[in-house]
């Protein structure tokens, strides 16, 4: 299973549901990933990076699919049904 599939599965069964009145989407995603053992670090250019044994992968988060480009990986949450999809970075 690749990294994006693992992230997607983690966010489809989060430790806590997303509540926009209590946290930002970025904060919720980072909490969920850290809760499951991912090494998540902040970065000035993107929302965060996930460190694996052999690389760092940058991600941005959004609820607006129109924002997605190929400069980085994306975590996209559908605000209507709460479904989360992960778009793998091109590089």
C-alpha positions in Angstrom: 0.0 0.0 0.0 1.5 3.4 -0.9 1.6 6.5 1.3 -1.4 8.2 -0.2 -3.6 5.2 0.2 -2.6 4.9 3.9 -3.3 8.6 4.5 -6.6 8.4 2.8 -7.6 5.3 4.8 -6.5 7.1 8.0 -8.7 10.2 7.3 -11.7 8.1 6.3 -11.6 6.6 9.8 -10.2 9.4 11.9 -9.7 9.3 15.6 -12.0 12.3 16.0 -14.5 13.7 13.5 -13.7 17.0 11.8 -15.5 19.9 13.5 -14.8 23.2 11.8 -15.9 25.2 14.8 -13.1 23.6 16.9 -10.2 23.3 14.5 -8.9 24.1 11.0 -8.9 21.5 8.3 -5.1 21.6 8.3 -5.0 21.2 12.1 -7.4 18.3 12.0 -5.5 16.5 9.2 -2.2 17.0 11.0 -3.7 15.7 14.3 -5.1 12.6 12.7 -1.9 11.7 10.9 0.3 12.3 14.1 -2.2 10.2 16.1 -1.6 7.3 13.7 2.2 7.6 14.0 3.1 9.7 11.0 6.0 12.2 11.4 4.3 15.5 10.3 6.3 18.7 10.2 5.4 22.3 9.2 6.9 23.9 6.2 6.7 27.5 5.0 5.9 26.6 1.3 3.2 24.0 1.9 0.8 23.1 4.7 3.0 20.3 6.0 5.4 17.5 5.1 5.3 13.9 6.0 8.6 12.2 6.6 9.1 8.6 5.7 12.3 6.6 6.0 13.6 7.6 2.6 11.9 10.9 1.7 9.8 13.9 2.6 6.4 14.4 0.9 4.7 17.8 0.9 1.0 18.3 1.1 -1.6 21.0 1.1 -5.2 20.6 2.3 -8.4 22.1 0.9 -12.1 21.7 0.6 -12.1 23.4 -2.8 -11.0 21.0 -5.6 -10.4 24.0 -7.9 -7.3 24.9 -5.8 -5.6 21.6 -6.6 -2.5 21.9 -8.9 0.4 19.6 -9.5 3.0 21.5 -7.4 2.5 19.2 -4.4 0.3 16.5 -3.0 -3.2 17.4 -1.9 -5.6 16.2 0.7 -9.1 17.2 -0.5 -12.1 17.0 1.8 -15.6 17.2 0.3 -17.5 19.6 2.7 -20.9 18.1 1.7 -20.3 14.4 2.6 -17.0 14.5 4.5 -15.3 12.2 2.0 -11.5 12.6 1.8 -9.3 12.0 -1.2 -5.5 12.2 -1.4 -3.8 13.3 -4.6 -0.3 12.1 -5.0 2.4 14.6 -5.8 3.7 14.4 -9.4 7.4 14.4 -8.5 
